[in-house]
Amino acid sequence: MNVYIDCHCHISSGEFDKDLEEVIESSKKAGLLAVLAVAEHFGEFEKIIDLSKRFQGFIFPCLGVHPVQEVSPEQQRSATPQDLDAALPIIEKYKDQLVGIGEVGLDFTPRFVSGDKDKENQRQVLIRQVEIAKQLELPVNVHSRSAGRPTIHLLKELGVQNALLHAFDGKTAVAMDGQKLVKCLPLENICLETDSPALGPEKQVRNEPQNIRVSAEFVAKVKGVSVERVMEVTTENALRLFPKLRTKIRL
């Protein structure tokens, strides 16, 4: 299939509020078949669900509590079990509509973590969300920053079989157990994502789902294969990892 699936996108971000229709249209013209909308906190859950209804068959919801929570635009903190408690009723309400649980994970960046208690809180929040994913038979969309080794070890310990390691930043040696970097990892184990509106090809410029082609072109160059081959295999990978997509997507 010569189409893309963006497996990790913050399409609910306020940065898209003014021109979302145009962003979606340009994404489709670029070959996007579907966008997986991930959450960071329960305050955006309803918005993501609304977007998945507004753009039915194109935007698909993943709900979860990110390891870092925003207090204000200038201040962030580690997630706590209380953050997850507030989110659980909404996850329960929309569980049948979800294609994954995310964005979840560990983030031990020093400015967010003040000590072992913060790290343990993040671990407990991740453990509980993995349990939810297992109960709902859904994959997890996993964030790890400054925590590559602890994240992989915890996922293995919990017996996680289906996970997208989003923007994995660990060393290749650390990633061997779950995911290798592009050059080492078989194409059959790679999915594409943009993390829009963050991590754009140009600094200080808003990222958009249509930029998924930039990722595909890079993977194709590293692997020495055609972009069409990357599109075909990564789309099949996404449909395999997120099986509910296959029943809901407009192929």
Backbone as a ProteinNet text record, in pm:
[ID]
protein_1_A
[PRIMARY]
MNVYIDCHCHISSGEFDKDLEEVIESSKKAGLLAVLAVAEHFGEFEKIIDLSKRFQGFIFPCLGVHPVQEVSPEQQRSATPQDLDAALPIIEKYKDQLVGIGEVGLDFTPRFVSGDKDKENQRQVLIRQVEIAKQLELPVNVHSRSAGRPTIHLLKELGVQNALLHAFDGKTAVAMDGQKLVKCLPLENICLETDSPALGPEKQVRNEPQNIRVSAEFVAKVKGVSVERVMEVTTENALRLFPKLRTKIRL
[TERTIARY]
84.4	0	87.5	70.3	149.5	82.8	69	10.1	88.3	67.4	134.6	34	84.4	9.8	100.4	53.4	127.2	88.3	179.4	146.9	157.4	197.3	209.8	204.6	89.8	69.3	-17.3	18.9	-59.3	-148.5	-240.1	-326.7	-425.2	-440.4	-530.3	-462.8	-336.7	-264.6	-333.8	-331.3	-388.8	-322.8	-201.8	-131	-202.5	-293.9	-366.3	-509.3	-549.3	-690	-736.3	-651.4	-693.8	-699.3	-623.9	-619	-623.4	-694	-694.3	-745.5	-850.4	-904.9	-796.9	-720.8	-615	-503.3	-469.8	-366.3	-407.7	-532	-582.9	-583.2	-627.4	-634	-494.9	-397.7	-261.7	-201	-239.8	-191.7	-241.9	-368.3	-426.2	-362.2	-337.3	-273.8	-132.3	-67.1	69.2	71.4	-46.9	-53.3	-86.7	-128.3	-165.3	-297.3	-296.2	-417.5	-485.5	-404.1	-457.9	-358.6	-411.4	-331.5	-376	-281	-311.1	-288.4	-396.2	-391	-364.2	-246.7	-210.2	-236.2	-260.6	-288.3	-170.8	-165.3	-65.6	-130.3	-253.8	-322.5	-472.5	-544.8	-687.7	-767.8	-711.6	-781.4	-804.5	-730.2	-748.1	-817.8	-857.9	-920.7	-1046.2	-1135.3	-1261.4	-1236.9	-1138.6	-1107.4	-1060.6	-977.8	-929.1	-1043.7	-1132.5	-1249.1	-1335.6	-1355.9	-1434.9	-1369.6	-1237.5	-1167.2	-1178.8	-1176	-1188.3	-1327.3	-1426.8	-1562.3	-1575.8	-1515.2	-1521.5	-1451.2	-1337.2	-1260.8	-1261.5	-1380.6	-1397.6	-1331	-1258.6	-1189.6	-1053	-1014.2	-881.2	-804.3	-869.4	-806.8	-856	-761	-795.2	-734.9	-812.5	-769.1	-687.5	-583.9	-508.7	-511	-561.3	-567.4	-469.6	-402.2	-306.8	-251.8	-183.7	-122.9	27.8	79.4	221.1	299.4	426.2	504.3	536.6	521.5	543.9	414	369.8	246.4	274.9	198.4	219.5	140.8	211.3	147.9	111.7	204	186	280.2	268	359.9	506.9	534	672.8	712.4	616	646.3	584.2	666.2	619.5	665.6	596.7	631	606.7	659.1	636	489.8	440.9	304.7	293	173.4	145.6	28.9	12	-104.2	-236.2	-240	-362.5	-399	-297.2	-323.1	-393.8	-348.9	-409.9	-550.1	-568.6	-701.3	-804	-764.1	-855.2	-885.7	-791.7	-806.7	-886	-883.3	-941.6	-1089.1	-1174	-1315.4	-1337.1	-1253.5	-1270.1	-1219.6	-1109.4	-1060.2	-1165	-1226.3	-1331.5	-1449.6	-1486.3	-1600.9	-1580.6	-1457.7	-1431.9	-1349.2	-1337.2	-1247.2	-1272.5	-1397.5	-1428.6	-1386.5	-1360.6	-1322.1	-1170.5	-1096.7	-952.3	-881.7	-771.2	-686.9	-556.2	-530.4	-409.2	-416.6	-325.7	-311.6	-184.3	-196.8	-77.7	-111.6	-24.5	118.5	159.4	223	264.1	415.3	473.6	616.6	688.5	819	905.4	986.7	1003.1	1083.3	1161.3	1290.2	1374.7	1463.1	1418.5	1491	1503.5	1625.3	1647.8	1553.8	1516.8	1432.1	1288.8	1250.7	1117.9	1117.1	1232.2	1242.2	1328.9	1270.5	1345	1403.9	1366.3	1420.4	1357.7	1388.9	1340.1	1187.8	1124.8	978.6	912.7	964.8	909.5	925.8	1041.9	1065.2	969.8	948.5	858.9	714.5	675.6	541.1	521.3	620.4	611.8	602.2	680.5	677.3	538.3	479.1	347.7	240.2	249.3	154	166.8	289.9	311	261.3	293.8	250.8	99.4	29.3	-117.4	-174	-110.3	-161	-130.7	-20	7.9	-97.4	-136.8	-241.5	-372.9	-404.3	-525.8	-517.4	-401.8	-383.5	-402.3	-350	-365.2	-512	-582.1	-723.6	-805.8	-770.2	-844.6	-788	-679.4	-611.9	-570.4	-504.6	-457.7	-306.6	-239.3	-95.7	-72.5	51.4	87.3	177.3	154.9	232	326.2	453.9	546.2	646.9	655.1	753.3	865.5	989	1101.5	1203.5	1237.4	1339.7	1430.5	1558.3	1656.4	1619.3	1553.9	1507.7	1495.7	1583.5	1574.1	1584.6	1688.1	1708.7	1597.6	1560.3	1451.4	1319	1292.1	1167	1163.6	1270	1276.5	1267.4	1341.6	1341.7	1203.7	1134.3	1001.9	901.5	907.7	816.6	838.7	964.2	994.2	942.9	965.1	921.1	769.2	698.6	552.3	498.8	588.1	546.6	474.7	510.2	445.7	489.1	392.1	419.5	401.1	309.5	275.6	295.9	404.8	437.4	504.4	467.7	540.3	634.6	764.9	862.9	882.8	801.3	797.7	925.6	984.1	1103.3	1206.8	1234.2	1325.9	1463.2	1515.4	1642.3	1756.6	1732.8	1837.7	1945.5	2058.3	2165.4	2125	2187.8	2155	2172	2278.5	2303.1	2190.1	2133.6	2021.8	1895.3	1879.7	1755.6	1745	1851.9	1853	1734	1692.3	1585.7	1448.8	1428.4	1297.2	1294.9	1388.5	1391.2	1530.2	1582.6	1712.9	1692.7	1795.9	1788.6	1772.1	1733.9	1690	1782.4	1911.4	2004.1	2007.4	1993.1	2003.8	1870.1	1762.9	1631.2	1574.1	1523.2	1458.7	1342.5	1321.9	1213.3	1078.7	1069.3	943.9	912.9	1003.7	981.2	978.4	961	960.6	822.6	776.6	657	698.1	617.9	647.7	560.2	616.1	541.9	599.5	522.7	574.2	588.1	508.1	502.6	458	388.8	339	261.2	277.3	347.9	496.3	548.6	689.3	778.3	908.9	1010.5	999.1	978.7	968.2	1102.2	1101.5	1225.9	1306.7	1237.2	1304	1280	1384.9	1372.7	1279.6	1202.8	1111.7	997.5	979.5	869	774.7	645.9	548.4	554.9	559.8	556.5	412	392.7	259.6	264.6	150.2	147.5	199.6	181.5	228.7	379.7	451.1	596.9	638.6	541.7	572.7	658.8	642.1	720.3	869.9	903.7	1044.1	1105.6	1030.3	1077.6	1093.5	995.6	999.9	1119.4	1145.3	1258.7	1391.7	1400.2	1522.9	1544.3	1437.9	1447.5	1486.7	1425.8	1457.1	1604.5	1657.3	1798	1890.2	1860.3	1944	1938.7	1820.1	1801.6	1839.5	1851.6	1882.1	1767.3	1645.2	1525.8	1445.1	1340.6	1257	1164.3	1121.5	1023.7	894	858.1	735.1	742.2	861.5	878.6	862.9	919.1	904.9	758.5	687.6	545.6	467.2	491.1	417.2	441.2	568.4	601.3	561.5	589	556.1	405.7	330.2	183.6	132.3	186.7	148.4	189.7	306.3	350.8	252.5	207.7	113.6	-19.2	-66.1	-192.7	-180.1	-60	-37	-26.3	41.1	59.5	-68.9	-146.3	-273.5	-386.5	-419.6	-513.1	-651.5	-696.2	-828.6	-836.1	-720.8	-718.1	-772.5	-736	-771.7	-923.3	-996.1	-1141.2	-1210.3	-1137.1	-1198.8	-1152.5	-1038.7	-977.7	-1044.3	-1040	-1099.6	-992.3	-968.8	-863.4	-905.9
-119.9	0	124.3	209.1	330.6	444.7	421.3	519.6	515.8	619.5	628.5	620.5	578.2	589.8	660.4	772.1	845.3	785.7	708.8	630.3	707.5	834	910.5	1059.2	1119.9	1259.6	1328.9	1453	1532.3	1628.5	1569.9	1648.7	1732	1701.8	1779.5	1904.8	1924.7	2042.4	2171	2269.7	2399.2	2464.9	2420.1	2477.4	2447.7	2349.1	2314.1	2368.8	2436.2	2477.2	2567.7	2658.1	2758.1	2706.4	2601	2554.6	2402.8	2338.7	2192.1	2132.3	2189.6	2136.8	2134.7	2242.9	2252.2	2152.3	2134.4	2038.4	1896.9	1862.8	1729.3	1709.5	1810.1	1799.7	1782.9	1861.1	1849.6	1714.6	1662.2	1530.5	1421.8	1429.6	1330.8	1339.9	1462.3	1479.9	1423.4	1423.7	1370.8	1218.4	1157.2	1011.5	952.4	1037.3	986.1	911.3	790.5	709	724.6	744.8	754.9	824.4	887.1	952.3	900.5	854.1	811.7	929.4	975.7	1091.6	1046	1081.1	1041.6	1156.5	1119.9	1217.9	1226.9	1339.2	1355.8	1365.6	1415.4	1430.1	1418.7	1391.2	1361.7	1483	1603.8	1723.6	1731.2	1654.6	1657.4	1533.2	1442.7	1317.4	1343.8	1428.2	1453.1	1517.7	1606.2	1672.1	1570.1	1475.4	1371.9	1284.9	1248.5	1169.1	1247.6	1375.2	1458.9	1466.5	1479.4	1485.3	1353.5	1243.4	1112.9	1093.5	1161.5	1156	1253.7	1369.9	1472.6	1426.5	1358.3	1306	1153.1	1099.8	954.9	880.4	775.4	697	751.2	863.7	920.4	946	1005.2	1025.4	917.4	850.5	741.2	769	748.8	791.6	689.2	742.1	669.8	757.3	706.6	785	729.8	819.8	777.8	897.8	870.8	975.9	975.3	1084.8	1104	1109.4	1064.5	1067.7	1207.7	1308.9	1447.7	1525	1592.6	1668.7	1818.3	1894.6	2039.5	2109.2	2187.5	2271	2405.4	2457.8	2581.3	2573.5	2665.3	2660.5	2665	2717.2	2728.6	2620.7	2540.1	2443.5	2307.3	2202.8	2064.7	1983.3	1872.5	1784.6	1639.7	1548.4	1406.3	1370.3	1274.1	1225.1	1152.8	1155.3	1088.5	991.8	897.6	807.8	883.7	1002.1	1081.8	1130.9	1160.2	1200.1	1087.4	966.3	852.1	825.9	842.2	823.1	913.6	1037.2	1131.6	1090.6	1020.9	982.8	854.2	766.5	632.8	632	716	712.2	745.8	834.6	872.5	760.8	696.8	582.1	472.4	448.2	346.2	382.6	509	555.4	530.2	551.7	544.2	422.8	325	212.9	140.5	133.1	60.5	136	265.3	347.2	358.5	316.9	335.6	232.8	276.9	183.9	156.6	232.5	212.4	291.3	261.1	336.6	419	550.7	633.9	782.9	862.6	835.8	804.4	692.3	649.1	627.2	608.3	579.3	634.4	656	709.3	825.3	928.6	1043.5	1089.6	1055.3	1087.4	1209.1	1297	1422.2	1495	1534.9	1593.3	1706.9	1791.6	1905.1	1864	1739.5	1690.4	1597.9	1543	1441.8	1494.7	1507.3	1562.8	1455	1327.3	1220.9	1087.4	987.9	852.2	842.5	928.7	923.4	955	1055.4	1090.3	975.2	911.6	798.2	683.1	656.9	547.4	580.9	706.4	746.7	720.4	757.5	732.5	583.3	505.6	360.3	305.2	348.4	297.6	339.6	462	509.3	426.4	396.5	314.3	172.1	114.3	-23.6	-36.3	56.5	50.6	67.1	150.7	170.4	50.7	-16.4	-140.5	-245.3	-249.5	-343.1	-314	-185.2	-146	-189.7	-166	-205.1	-355.1	-432.3	-577.7	-618.1	-554.1	-585.6	-554	-445.6	-403.1	-462.2	-539.4	-600	-493.1	-388.2	-277.8	-263.5	-214.6	-186.5	-59.3	-39	83.2	168.8	299.2	397.1	462.5	424.3	447	558.6	648.9	757.3	719.1	741.5	725.8	833.1	911.1	1014.3	1009.4	998.7	981.7	861.9	764.6	646.5	525.9	517.7	408.1	270.9	251.6	121.2	86.7	177.9	145.1	115.8	187.3	164.8	26.5	-10.1	-142.1	-251.8	-237	-339.6	-355	-242.9	-251.7	-314.4	-279	-339	-489.9	-531.3	-674.8	-742.8	-677.6	-732.9	-751	-659.1	-663.6	-753.9	-806.7	-898	-830.3	-707.1	-633.7	-691.7	-725.4	-784	-685.1	-589.4	-497.8	-353.3	-293.3	-157.2	-82.8	44.1	134.6	214.1	201.3	278	410	505.7	635.4	714.1	762.1	848.2	793.9	664.9	601.6	665.3	707.1	780.6	703.4	575.5	496.7	455.3	410.4	361	228.2	196	71.9	-48.4	-48.6	-161.5	-179	-67.7	-73.1	-119.1	-75.4	-101.2	-242.4	-319.1	-452.5	-537.3	-525	-610.1	-572.4	-448.6	-406.9	-344.4	-255.3	-189.2	-135.6	-162.7	-108.2	21.7	94.9	216.4	181.1	281.6	256.8	165.4	188.7	111.4	-35	-62.2	-199.4	-273	-198.6	-260.7	-303.6	-425.9	-468.6	-376.5	-352.5	-265.3	-315.8	-447	-506.6	-472.5	-404.5	-364.8	-212.7	-142	4.2	58.4	153.4	230	375.8	451.8	593.1	681.3	796.5	891.1	1029.8	1132.2	1269.1	1336.4	1294.8	1362.4	1507.4	1536.3	1672.3	1722.6	1852.2	1957.4	1971.1	1875.9	1880.7	1808.5	1820.9	1746	1761	1882.4	1905.7	1900.3	1888.3	1884.9	2013.5	2124.3	2252.7	2305	2354.6	2407.5	2528.3	2535.9	2647.8	2655.3	2550.3	2546.4	2433.6	2462.4	2362.4	2238.2	2124.9	1998.5	1964.6	1891.3	1848.5	1703.6	1634.4	1494.2	1472.4	1569.5	1551.9	1529.8	1569.2	1550.3	1405.7	1317.8	1175.1	1128.3	1191.7	1153.9	1179.4	1279	1307.2	1187.4	1133	1013.9	896.2	879.5	767	778.9	899.6	920.5	892.7	930.2	904.7	755	684.8	540	471.9	515.3	456.7	474.8	593.5	621.8	534.9	524.2	444.1	296.2	249.4	107.9	71.6	171.3	143.4	80.2	122	70.4	189.6	162	269.2	323.5	447.9	507	427.3	377.7	299	172.5	112.2	-7.5	26.9	139	184.1	210	275	302	172.7	78.2	-48.6	-124.4	-140	-222.8	-154.1	-25	42.2	52.3	64.9	66.6	-68.5	-175.4	-309.3	-329.9	-277.8	-289.3	-220.5	-101.2	-26.8	-100.4	-156.9	-231.3	-357.3	-414.7	-532.7	-496.3	-385.7	-343.1	-287.4	-217	-158.1	-226.1	-350.7	-429.2	-369.8	-286.7	-226.9	-131.2	-82.2	7.6	-64.3	-190	-264.2	-274.8	-277.1	-288.5	-153.2	-45.3	86.3	177	145	233.8	220.2	327.6	326.2	293.7	164.8	120.5	139.7
0	0	0	-98.6	-108.5	-31.1	96.6	187.6	318	399.5	528.8	642.8	759.2	884.1	984	1037.6	1140.3	1275.3	1334.1	1453.7	1585.1	1576.6	1700.8	1667.1	1694.6	1657.6	1761.7	1795.1	1890.5	1811.8	1737	1649.3	1730.1	1858.2	1945.3	1999.5	1968.6	2016.2	1972.5	2059.8	2027.2	1907.6	1874	1758.5	1626.4	1629	1507.6	1506	1611.4	1623.2	1508.7	1462.2	1364.3	1220.9	1191.4	1051.7	1040.7	1131.3	1133.8	1003.3	946.1	820.3	712.4	703.7	602.9	630.2	759.1	797.6	758.9	785.1	750.9	599.7	527.6	382.2	321.3	369	316	353.5	468.3	509.6	416	381.3	290.9	152.1	107.2	-23.9	-25.4	93.9	104.4	115.6	121.5	126.7	261.6	355.6	488.5	479.8	534.2	540.7	675.2	780	915.6	1006.5	1109.9	1212.6	1348.6	1427.7	1564.1	1658	1717.5	1806.3	1949.1	2000.8	2136.8	2233.6	2358.8	2463.7	2559.6	2632.9	2737.6	2875.5	2881.7	3010.7	2987.9	3095	3079.9	3032.4	3047.8	3004.6	2854.8	2776.1	2630.4	2577.4	2666.2	2621.4	2538.5	2590.7	2520.5	2384.2	2376.2	2249.7	2146.4	2190.2	2098.6	2049.4	2138.8	2099	2000.3	2027.8	1936.2	1797.9	1794.5	1665.6	1590.2	1664.1	1598.6	1538.6	1594.3	1538.2	1422.1	1437.6	1333.3	1206.6	1225.2	1112	1118.3	1121.2	1134.6	1019.5	1054.5	953.7	917.4	980.9	955.5	1084.5	1184.7	1315.6	1410.7	1477	1568.3	1706.7	1813.7	1946.6	2024.8	2090.6	2192.1	2317.8	2427.1	2550	2653	2722.1	2824.7	2899	3010.1	3091.4	3069.6	3017.9	2990	3121.6	3121.9	3246.7	3298	3211.2	3252.4	3233.4	3338.2	3334.7	3344.1	3269.7	3266.6	3377.1	3457.7	3559.3	3497	3417.2	3342.5	3222.7	3125.7	3011.2	3052	3169.4	3215.5	3315.1	3358.6	3465	3435.9	3445.6	3430.8	3551.3	3574.6	3686.4	3646.7	3728.4	3704.4	3729.5	3654.6	3674.3	3808.3	3862.6	3989.4	3971.1	4063.1	4055.3	4054.5	4115.9	4118.1	3977.5	3897.3	3758.4	3683.1	3705.7	3638.6	3692.8	3824.2	3883.4	3816.2	3787.7	3722.7	3579.1	3515.9	3375.2	3355.1	3453.7	3436.6	3397.9	3458.1	3417.4	3270.2	3215.7	3075.1	2984.4	3023.7	2946.7	2945.1	3059.1	3069.5	2978.9	2978.2	2899.1	2750.6	2703.2	2560	2519	2604.6	2580.4	2448.8	2406.3	2283.9	2158.8	2173.5	2058.7	2042.1	2142.6	2141	2053.2	1990.7	1915.2	1989.9	2096.9	2176.6	2305.7	2397.4	2521.5	2511.9	2520	2507.7	2505.8	2533.6	2537.1	2680.1	2703.2	2837	2836	2954.5	2956.1	3076.8	3059.3	3165	3109.1	3191	3152.2	3274.6	3276.4	3392.5	3367.5	3276.8	3254.6	3387.5	3427.6	3560.6	3598.6	3505.7	3543.2	3576.3	3542.9	3574.8	3696.3	3728.1	3834.6	3948.2	4065.9	4179.8	4269.9	4246.4	4330	4297.5	4379.8	4355.8	4363.4	4444.4	4456.7	4323.7	4253.2	4121.9	4024.2	4026.2	3936.7	3968.3	4095.9	4134.5	4097.3	4112.6	4070.4	3921.6	3842.4	3698.1	3668.4	3738.8	3719.3	3749.2	3859.7	3898.1	3797.8	3748	3647.7	3519.8	3480	3360.6	3382.1	3496.2	3525.4	3517.3	3578.7	3578.5	3438	3357.3	3221.5	3131.7	3156.7	3084.8	3119.8	3246	3287.9	3216.4	3203.9	3132	2985.8	2924	2784.3	2765.8	2858.2	2849.7	2862.8	2956.3	2976.5	2852.1	2786.2	2667.4	2538.9	2551.4	2436.5	2334.9	2388.7	2306.2	2319.3	2215.4	2225.8	2306.5	2351	2422	2333.9	2339.2	2263.9	2364.7	2360.7	2472.8	2448.9	2547.4	2550.9	2646.8	2606.2	2700.2	2670.2	2772.8	2756.1	2878.6	2853	2961.2	3047.5	2985.9	3060.4	2968.5	2866.9	2771.3	2835.3	2916.2	2978.7	3078.6	3171.3	3263.9	3193	3083.7	3011.7	2949.1	2878.8	2816.1	2921.5	3029.9	3134.6	3196.6	3221.5	3282.7	3186.9	3059.9	2962.3	2952.2	2954.7	2952.7	3078.5	3191.7	3320.4	3323	3259.4	3257.2	3146.5	3065.5	2959.6	2844.3	2817.4	2708.3	2573.7	2491.6	2360.6	2246.6	2266	2158.1	2203.1	2154.7	2194.2	2080.5	2067.3	1980.2	2068.9	2044	2120.6	2048.2	2085.3	2018.6	2040.3	1931.2	1935.8	2033.2	2024.2	2120	2113.2	2231.2	2231.8	2297.1	2324.9	2389.1	2290	2342.4	2257.2	2194.3	2083.2	2014.8	2106.5	2185.6	2275.1	2374.8	2421.8	2515.8	2445	2321.3	2248.5	2192.5	2197.3	2136	2179.3	2306.1	2357	2301.3	2261.3	2216.8	2079.3	2050.3	1920.5	1891.4	1774.6	1737	1660.5	1646.4	1568.2	1420.6	1342.7	1204.9	1125.4	1132.4	1049.7	1090.9	1220.7	1271.7	1271.5	1278.7	1294.3	1159.2	1148.9	1024.3	991	864.4	821.2	873.2	889.6	938	1082.6	1150.8	1289.7	1306.9	1197.6	1203	1167.1	1249.5	1216.7	1200.2	1127.7	1105	1193.6	1233.3	1315.5	1292.9	1333.5	1324.4	1460.5	1558.9	1688.9	1672.3	1564.7	1541.5	1664.3	1696.2	1622.3	1660.7	1739	1781.2	1680.5	1701	1626.3	1474.9	1429.1	1285.7	1215.2	1082.5	1004.9	1016.6	1043.8	1060.2	1201.8	1264.2	1400.1	1402.6	1510.8	1534.1	1432.2	1352.3	1257.4	1298	1303.8	1345.2	1256.9	1319.1	1245.9	1211.1	1101.9	1059.2	1014	1019	975.8	834.3	745.6	607.8	600.8	706.5	707.2	732	741.1	755.3	638	523.7	405.3	426.5	510	539.7	612.9	708.2	780.2	685.4	597.5	503	409.6	363.6	273.5	343.1	471.9	546.9	567.1	606.8	626.5	495	385.6	255	220.5	248.3	218.7	303.6	433.9	523.7	485.9	449.1	418.2	274.1	190.2	51.1	-23.1	11	-56.6	-106.6	-181.7	-234.3	-125.9	-145.6	-53.3	-57.7	-175.4	-187.5	-103.6	-96.8	-13.7	134.3	174	313.4	345.9	255.5	275.9	294.5	204.8	208.2	337.4	375.4	491.7	622.9	635.1	761.2	782.2	674.3	688.2	734.8	676.7	722.7	868.5	905.4	1044.6	1138.4	1100.4	1183.5	1197.1	1087.6	1091.7	1176.3	1179.2	1262	1409.9	1439.2	1577.8	1637.4	1555	1599.3	1522.1	1557.1	1476.3	1461.2	1555.9	1543.4	1424.8	1381.4	1265.2	1140.8	1127.6	1005.6	988	1098.6	1091.8	1078	1108.5	1108.8	995.7	936.7	839.6	703.3	627.5	494	391.4	372.1	279.3	134
[MASK]
+++++++++++++++++++++++++++++++++++++++++++++++++++++++++++++++++++++++++++++++++++++++++++++++++++++++++++++++++++++++++++++++++++++++++++++++++++++++++++++++++++++++++++++++++++++++++++++++++++++++++++++++++++++++++++++++++++++++++++++++++++++++++++

